[in-house]
Amino acid sequence: MASITYDDACCVYPGADKLAVDRLNLDIADGEFIVLVGPSGSGKSTALRMLAGLEEIDSGAIRIGGENMVGVAPKDRDIAMVFQNYALYPNKTVGENMGFALKMRGIGADERKQKVAEAARLLDLTDYLDRKPAKLSGGQRQRVAMGRAIVREPQVFCMDEPLSNLDAKLRVQTRSQIAALQRRLGTTTVYVTHDQVEAMTMGDRVAVLRNGVLQQFSTPADLYDRPTNAFVAGFIGSPAMNLFTAPVTDGAITISGSTVDLDDESRALLQRSGLSTVIVGIRPEHLAIGGDAGVDADVELLEELGAESYLYARVNDPSIKTLDGDPVTLVARTPHRAPAKLGDSVRLHQSDRAVHLFDPTTGDRLR
């Protein structure tokens, strides 16, 4: 186990006109579970591969346990990697797959058998040690790949979207198993995913990347409650935060004749900013249907999830727009069944003062 430090780490692919990873700085504590998340092309997998030694560090440094990894071969970094496609040997049994790396290191058969048996017990694979991968389910194959990493007892686990090939139910089950196993083993883990729900439910801290640049590195709760910019606000959360631009008049935001209710801190920030337009962010759970004040909208879509519903409604007020300048569709969460039908006209209002404000030019949170 060891700490990890990305120190202005950069990577550029041959022929590319921009960095795949641009001056990445992360301090990861010993035993911490860190998730790298972002859309496709954000640089998250490249950052992981730089840590594993599969991509060159073109400038800056990456340190494991205080030792600079620039120029260090992958085999000398004491890292175990779990891939998206499992990468199992089809002609070997589960036990042989899990123990193969130990065999290559010259570890004796008795010790290999003991380590494989311990890992199989942790992963509930004891009854499958004599099977070939073709006779296993997707979830079982992923656990074998995990077991192969565990038996090595490395300083660091690197996991590159290991759940992408699993169905939805199995993905939920396996992610909880991985998180619980990591906490039990206490091994420093860097986990890559494009699924922000995985990131929020698994990581001690989450690093959000965009176009190779780190946007925010914090706890899941902090990312949700205080996103540093409009990109993080729109990326973290399912459904995404409602984001729209609105005019500012006399230090207040008025939509359809109703003033957006701000807490004292947000009101002071807005007045100090001197902005004539601001990006407003409201989570779906902070919008409610009905009331005398609010904004009128037409219901375009309903998502009935049983315990809750999500209502998508197109706003009729042309003074507010999306960040791309299009008409705004707001999403509201309602408990149980939605009190509206497709095509209905509804009024949406704030259910509390949890409003986020961002600069319309930079996208940064007003501070």
N, C-alpha and C positions, 0 to 999 in steps of 0.2 A: 504494500500500500504506500502511496506517496501523493504529495501535492503536485499540482500541475499549474504552470504559468505560461500564458501566451503573452509575449512581450513585443508589441508592434509587429506581429507575425504577418508576413505577406506571401502571397502565391500568385503567379501569373502564368497562364498556359501559353505555350509557344504559338505565335501568330495572333494572340488576342490583343485587343487595344485597350483593355482595362483589367484591373486586378480581379482575380476570382475571390481572393480574401484580402481585404485592405486594412492593414494596421490593426489587427485584432489584438485586444488586450483583455485577458481574463485571468483572474486568480481563483483557482479551485482548491479547496481545502482537502486534506487527507480524509478519505472515506466519504466524500460528498458525491451525491448523484446529481449530475448536471445534464440538462437537456439543451441541445442546439436545435432551434426551430426557425422555420421561415418558408416562404414559397419556393417553388422550383427555381434554381439558378441563384439562390441567395448566398451560396458558399458554405452551407453547413456541412455537407459531406466532404468538401475539400478541406475544411478546417479539421475534421476528424482524421482524414487521411494524412494530413500534415503531421498530426500527433503520432500516428502509427508508423510514419516513415514511408508511406506509399506515395506521397507527393513531396517535392522539394520545398524547403523553406527558402524563398528567394531573398528575403531580408527579414530582420528582426530575429527573434529566438523563441523556441518552445522549451521549457524546462520541466523535467520530471524529477521530483525529489531534489530540486535545486541543481540538477545536472543538465547542461545545455545539450539538446538533442540534434543540433545542426551537424550534419555529417555522420551521425550515428546510424548504423544499419538497422532496419526494422527488427531483425532477429535479436539485436542487442539491447532493445528498449524495454524488455520484460513487459510486453503488452499482449493481451489476448483480444482478438477481434471476433465479433459475431456479425455475420453478413445477412443481407436481406434474403438471399437465395439459399441459405443454409450451408451450401458448399460442403456437403457430406460425400464421402466415398461410397458409391453405390454397391461396390463389391465387398465391402466390409460390414460387419455387424455393428450394432449400436455400441457395444463394449469396445470393439476395435477402433471405431471412429473416435470415441472419447479418449482412448488411451494412446492414439497414434503419435501425437506430439510428444508425449512422455517417452515413447519408444525411440523416437528420433533423437532424443536427448540422452539416450543410453541408460534410462532408468530400468531397473530390474523388473522382471515379470511379476513378482510377488507385490512389490510396492505399487506397480501400475494397477494391479487388480484391486488393491485396497483403495487407492485414490478413486478409481472408476466406481467402485461399489459405494463409496461415500457420496460422490456426486449424484449417482443414480438414485440413492435414497432421498437426497434433498429435492430432486426433480421428479420423483415418483416414476422412475424409469426402470426400476429393478426387474420387473417382469418382462422387459423388452430388450434386455442386453444381448440376447442371441438372435434378434431379428435384424433383417436388412432394412435400410431406409425406405425401400419401395413398399414395405408392409406396414408403414407408419402413417398416421394422419399428419396434416400440416403442423398442428400444434405440438405433436410428439417430436417431429423432426426439428422444430425450433428449440425444443428443450434439449435435444441431443447436441445441437450446436452450442447451446449454453453450457452443457455439461463438459464439452470439449474445452471450453474456455476456463471453466471452474477448476478442472483437475490440474491445470498449470500453475494455479495459485499466483497469478501475475500481480504486478504493482497496480495496473490499470486495466479496466475493461473498456473496450471501444465497441459500441453497438450502432450499426448503420441501418436504420429503418428495419429492425428485425421482425416487426409485426405486419409489414405491408402486404404480405402474401396470405394472411389469414382472414377468414370471414369475420363479420362484425362481432358476433357473440364470442368467438374464440379469442379475438383481439382484446376484448375487455377482460376476459378471464386471464389471459397470458400476461397482460401488462401489470395486473395486480400481483401475479406470481413473481415477475421480474423485480418489481419494486420491493416486495417483501424479502426476496432472496438477497438483493443487494444490501438491504439494511441488516440482514442476518450475517452476511459475510464481511460487511464493512469495507469492501474494496472500492476505491475511487473509480467512478464510472462516468463516461461521457457518452451520451445517447443522442442520436440524431433522428429527427422525425419531421415530417411536414404537417402532422396532425396536431393542432394546438390543444385538443382535448387530452391527448397522450401527454403532451408537455406539462399541462396544468396539473394532471393527476399523479404524475410520476416523479417530477424533479424536485429536489430541495431548492434549487434555483434554476432559472430558465434564461438562456441567452437568445434574444430575437435578432435575426440577421436579415438584411435586405441588400441585395446587390453587392454582397461581400463586406458590408459595413455593419458593425454591431450597433443596434438601435437601443437596446436596453438589456441589462443583466441584473435580475432581481428575483425575489420570491414570486411564486404564482399569484399570491394575494396582492402583492404590490403592483404587478403587471396589470392586474384586473382593476384595481382601485385607483391607481395613479399612473396610467400610461404616459410615457415621456413625450410621445408625439402622436399625431393622428394615425400614422401607419400602425403603430403598436395597438392603439385603441381599436382600430378596425380589424386587426388580425387576431387579437386575443379575445375570446368570447364566442359562444355559439348559441343562438345567432349572433352575428357581429353587432357591435355598438352602432346605433343610429348616428350618422355623421352628416351634417349639412351646414352650409354657409347661411348666415342670417345678418341683416343690417343692424348696426348699433346706433341708437339715437339717444342723446343725452345720457350716455353711460349705462343704457339699459337695452335689452334685447326684447323686441316686441314682434310677435307673430300672430297674424290674424286678429289684431286688437288685444291680444293677451300678452302680458309681460312674463318672460321666463323668470321663474322664481329661483334666485341665486342665494347662496349663503353669503355671510359677510365677507369671507376671504375672497370668493370668486367675484363678488361685486367690486371690491377694492382693486383686484387685479385688472378687471375689465376697464375701470375708470382710469387707472394709471397707464394702461396700454395705449390709449388714444386712438384705437382702431375704429374704423368706420364699418368694417365687416369682420365677423369672427366665425371660426368653425365651432359649432356646438355639437357636443357628443352626449347622448343619453342612452343608457342601457335599456333593452326591451322590458326588463322587470321594473323599470322606473317610469313606465308609461301605463296609464290606465284608460279605460273606456268610460265615457260619460262625463257628467259635470257641466257647469255653466260656462266655464272658461276653457280655452284650449284651441286646438286646430281641427278643422273639418277635413275629413278624408273619406275615400271610397275603398271598400274592402276588395282586394284583388286576389288574395290567397289565404287559406286557412290551413294550418297544420295541427291536426288533432293528435296529441301524443298520450292521451289517457289521463294522466295526472295533471297535465297542463296543456295549454294550446298557445299557438303563436299566430297572431293576426297581422297580415301585411296589408297596409292601406296607403293608397296614393293621395298625397296632400294636394289640396286645391289652391293653396296660396302660392302664387308665382314669385313672391319675394324671397322664398327660401329655395335653395338648390343643392344638389349633390356636389361633391368636390369636383366633378367633371362638368358641372353646369346643367345637369339634367333635372327633370322633376323629381321630387323626393318621395320615396316610399318608406314609411316608418313601420317598424316591427314592434309589436307590443305583446308581452306575455300575460296571459290570463290564467287563473287557476281553473282546473277542470274544463268544462266545455266553454267554448267562446260564445259570448252573448251577442253574436252577430252572424250574418250569413254572407256568402259571396254577393257582391253588388250593393250591399247595404252602405248607407252613409253613416259614419260614426264621428264622434268627437273624442279626440285623444288629449289627455292632459297629464301633467307631471303628478306622480304619486309621492315624490319627495324631492329634495333639493340636490340630489346627486347628479350634477351637471358638470361636464368637462368642457373646458374652453381651450382652443388652440389658435395659434397665429395662422391666418389664411395664406401668408406668403411662405413661411418656413415650415409650417405644420407642427412646430414645437408647442408644448404645453405652456400656457401663460403661467408665469412664476412671479 
